[in-house]
Structures are given as C-alpha cells and as structure tokens.
Amino acid sequence: MKDTLFKNFSLRVLLIISLLIVCFFAGCTSQKTMMLMPTPVLYQNSSIDPFAHLSPEERSIHTQVFYATNRFPKFKGDEIFYGNTVDSIIHLGKATIRIGDENTDWDSLHKTSLSIDQTDLIPISVAKIIEQAILTEKDLRAENDLTPQLLEFVDSINAELAEAVDKEIMIYVHGTKVDFSNSVILTAEIDHFAGRDFIGVAFAWPSHQNILSYLIGTDVRRALSSSPDLQRLIVFLSKHTTAEHINILSYSAGGKVTSKALFELRKAFSELDSEELKAKFRIGAVMFAAADVEVDIFLERISAISELAEQVVITVTDDDEALKAAKRFMGGKSRAGSLEAESIEEDYIVRKHLANVEIIDVSYGKKVRGFDITGHHYWYRHPWMSSDIVFLMRTDLPPVRRGLSASELEGIWYLSPDYPEKIRKAVEVELEGQWKN
C-alpha cells in the first residue's frame, strides 16, 4: 500500500517537474495577442446580419463591456490595470475593447465578422479601462443607500439597458491561465457576435497565466475563494439594475467559481421556493462550457442551480485534452464537461426531474455529420458551437427553439448535419427579422 502511494506521489512529482521544464522552454506565462474568434456558422453564406440595426455611432471597431474583478489594481501613470494579486474587495468599471488595428475600419470588421473565410486575422485588445467603483460587504448590506461611485456604475448599466435591444446582462466567468484582458475581450467578442444587443459584464477572478499554478492547486483555491464575490455581484446586479434577466456563461475552471457561487446563493435563501428565487434574482440561462468541475461535486450543486435559473446548459465533448489532463494530474473523478461524465449527469437529471437542465453533446452524431467538435476551446472557436452560445445568450431560448436536435437519450441534445440551416431558420422565426439585411 505504502509502495503504491509513494509510486503515485513520485509519478506526480515527475509530471510536475516535466511540466515546469516544458513551461520554461515554451514560455507558458506569455500572453499571445488575441484574435477575433471565427465567424459563427449562423452568419456564414447567409443573409443574416446581426449588425444591420446598429446606428452609425454604434458601427465602430470599439465596443464597451463592464467588469467586476477581485484582482488587485496597478497603475502605470494615469492608466489602471489589474494583475494577479488577490484583493479583498470587488472593483467595478468599464473596459473599451478595440477590434482591429490602425488599418481596420467598420466596413472591414463588418465584412470579416460575417465571412466564412477570415483571411485577414483581426487582433482584439483592451484600449481603455475605467474603474468606476468598489463593492464591499458593507455596500451589499445597505438597503438603498449606494455610494456616489456605485450609483454611477449602476446608472451606466441601466442607461445602456434602456437603449439595448435585448435588455439583459451576460456575466462571463473565465477559465484558468488567463489575465484580466482575456476576460473582458472574450466578453466583448460574444457581445459583438450577438449584434451588440445585450450588456456584457466580465467577472475576472485572479488566475495566473500559467497552467502550473492550476495543477498545484493555487488557482483552484483562488477559483473557489472567488465564488463568494461572484455571488455578491449577482445579488448586487439583480437588486440595482433593470435587467430582465442575468445570464451566466462560465468556461472551464470558471465552472468551479459559478457552480459554487450559485449553490451557496441558493443555500443563503433557503426560505424561498424556486419561483420566488427566479423572481428575485432573474437568472436566465446558465451555461457550463467545458466545465472543469468533478462530476460528483457538480451534481451536488446542480439541483440548487436548477432552482435558481430558467435553464442550465452543460456542454460535453469526447476529446477535451485539458479535462483529461485535469483528471489525470489533479485526481478526482471525471470532469462535468467530459463525455465520461455524460451518462452520470443524464441519469441524475432524469431521476431528479430537472426539466430545465440540458446537455449538449457536441460529439454526438459526428459520423453522420462528417466531423467531431473537440478540444477545450471549442465553445467559441468552433463556428457551430459558438452559434448556439451566441443565440442562447441573446435569447434564453430552450434547445428545440435554438435549432438543436434531440438525441435518443432524454435531456441530451446535439448539432445535426443540417444544424446551420436549422439555426438560421430559428433566428428568422424567433427574432422576426431583427438580424437580417
């Protein structure tokens, strides 16, 4: 027994040393320039244009999203940015994102955003960060007496909600190995491809920019300890904004943050039933994309999440190397976003009668379709899956009305070979021509 334990421990140490060597030579801590995600298949070779309704002022290579972060701020002259140090308060503000460079104008961005062949890669970067307020426990306990700075932040969101086509908020909760810029950029990308119709809010928890910090547990602890701040943000936005719904898109380790935050939120209001919870917090769709959460822990939380949200979506694939590595190097059971976990999740969802919880198996039907959807970034890098993400965040619609097909298993949906046609038809029906020329 002891020999086996020692052997397993030694193997893990060797794996970590190997990863350290790989990271050293490969430069794991460096951040590559981010490029605009591929055009969702929804728009490729079609007459659907999500930008047709934008005013001349809105047709810009610059767009804005809000943010909330428990990263500690740093200053360089008059400019603020957020590093990897954990702060005890939540910083709130607005980030301006530039999609393109000095050679990009709206016409070229518009063309690329709808093109099947993105021959010209479009860089995307943070142009400006403005911190507007801080949120503390004392502020949350206050009934209606907000500080002037918090009132400015809330007024900014409500002013944009008043002008928005889709009067909803999307909170994006990122995975590990990324910095603050990544979180606001990806929030802006999803908002951009959704026609810039809703209000994006990035929740930027303090992950490091290397995988080792996650594998040795540092960023796992940071993810879990950040969940109370996400819970506070949800409570604050539901209380002080006019959003009709608050949708949440979580990715990878962001699933740890989100599932724990929602589970604890439900526990904090145990006296309320499901309908009262939904009315109070107005949580619409909660998406767990490639979730790196051990399946047993995830299932302990999913019933509570189901009671809070209008619908819960879980994506799985049969070939996610990051989730396989998490299980192998970090121990525990299969991750919620892996195909290994699907049957366990499906059985639990059926037994507990969680009618508002769905699984999207992006590998299902791959032989008939002619290709698989794999990797860890597929939810925004693969044009088929990104189409469903964009449409879900824009509409909160159930799977059958988003162009997905029902599998032979209850609660499991997939992308059929005719998915591009089905989702385009769904857009035409559900949005009544809002996204057409």
Buried (B, 14 or more C-beta within 10 A) or exposed (E): EEEEEEEEEEEBEEBBEEBBEEBEEEEBBEEEEBEBBBBBBBBBEBEBBBBBBBEEEBBBBBBBBBBBBBBBBEEEEEEBBBBBEBBEBBBBBBBBBBBBEEEBEBEBBBEBBBBEEBEBEBEBEBEEBEBBBBBBEEBBEEEEEBBEBBBEBBBBBBEBBEEBBBBBBBBBBBBBBBBBBBBBBBBBBBBBBBBBBBBBBBBBBBBBBBBBBBBBEBBBEBBBBBBBBBBBBBBBBBBBBEBBBBBBBBBBBBBBBBBBBBBBBBEEBEEBEBEEBBEBBBBBBBBBBBBBBBBBBBBEBBBBBBBBBBBBBBBBBBBBEBBBBBBEBBEEBBBBBBBBBBEBBBBBBBEEEBEBBBBBBBBBBBEEBEEBBBBBBBBBEBBBBBBBBBBBBBBBBBBEEBBBBBBEBEBBBBBBEEBBEBBBEBBBEBBEEBBBE
